[in-house]
Amino acid sequence: MDEDKFNMSIRKFLKEVGVTSQREIEAVVREGRASGDKLRVRMTLTAEGTDLNHVVDGEIKLS
């Protein structure tokens, strides 16, 4: 396995996840589909054909 290509591929994937996730969260807030002063969020990472199931919970302050 080429370690550099592997790391670059992971970084590319994570960048896409971050950018698209931010857009979706911003849309929810902009369209008024979120209320209160915080938005509880959860990101679940799975990988087809593996037992990977990594969950990250968090809060985003809206005000």
N, C-alpha and C positions, 0 to 999 in steps of 0.2 A: 504494500500500500504506500502510495506517495503521500507522506504526511502533509506537505504543503498544499497539495490539491484538496486533501481531506479537510484541512482547516479552512481553506478558502471557500469550499462548498458549504461548510457549516455556517461561516460568517455571512455568506450570501443568503442562505435560508433565513437566518435569524434577523438580518436586516429587512428582508421582505415581510417577515412576521411583525416586526416592530412598526414598520411604516404603515402597513395595511391595518394593523390593530389600532394604531393611533387615529387613522382616518375614520374607522368605524366608531370608536369612542367619541370622537369629536362630532360625528353625525348624530349620534344618540343625544348628546347634550344640546347641540344646535337645534334639533327638531323638537326639543322639549319632551323627549321620552324618558328623561331622568328627572327625579325630583329630590328635594332635600339638599343637604350640604356636602354629601359624599356619594360616590358611586362604588358599590362593592363589585369587584371584578374577579374572575377566575380564568386562568389559562391552563388548558390541559394539553400536554404533549404526548402523543402516541407515535409509534413507528410500526407500520404494517409488518407483520411476520415476526414481531418480537413481543416481549412482555412489558415493554416500556410504557409506563403510565405515570407521568410526572405532572403534579398539580401545583400551581402557584396561585394563592389567594392574595388579594390586596384591596386597597381602597384608594380611590382617586378623589381628592378634595375638589369640590365644585365651586366653592366660594372663597 
